[in-house]
């Protein structure tokens, strides 16, 4: 079974702090994704990566950056956390680029920015 | 551009009753369609997907969905609801571009009444 793990289930940070969210997958998937999930808005794509050191902006990249130094690890960085970044963050991975391929999700990190 | 609309942000059914969760899609090309489920405090798990083979797709936990091109719909059904079906359900469509990313609906929270 594919396993996607996220470094923290819950995080509390202060406004202005730099925040790192880590995601690791164990199935050698080429593609990895970061979403945020907010009530009534569903999942929105922040960034994705289709290869090591490659990254592409999703629909809402402002205020975020990412890093992919190794194939299995994809990090989301909040350079200066703000209260409007309080949300649930979900990481996913997928093999290949075919539209029929399944994305596999981690358990999520619930971030509270005070 | 691809998009999905989930009608009804909250649906309540009695235990043993039919579950019907609605999803309509918009796509300029033949779509790939997905239903994911999210149990409380967990990530998303694939229920089923349509990849242009059979129009009636069977998934896990007794769920199924029927692709209807004429109605641009991909509604999720289960004949008899169980208490364990209480969760949030997301419909998603693949964008069929080079990246083949997913576009998610806003979700439907299912409550099962004993």
Interface residues (C-beta under 8 A of the other chain):
Chain A: X4 X9 X33 X40 X41 X42 X43 X44 X45 X48 X50 X56 X58 X90 X92 X97 X98 X99 X100 X101 X102 X103 X104 X105 X106 X107 X108
Chain B: X9 X32 X34 X36 X41 X42 X43 X44 X45 X46 X49 X51 X52 X90 X94 X95 X96 X98 X99 X100 X101 X102 X104 X105 X106 X107
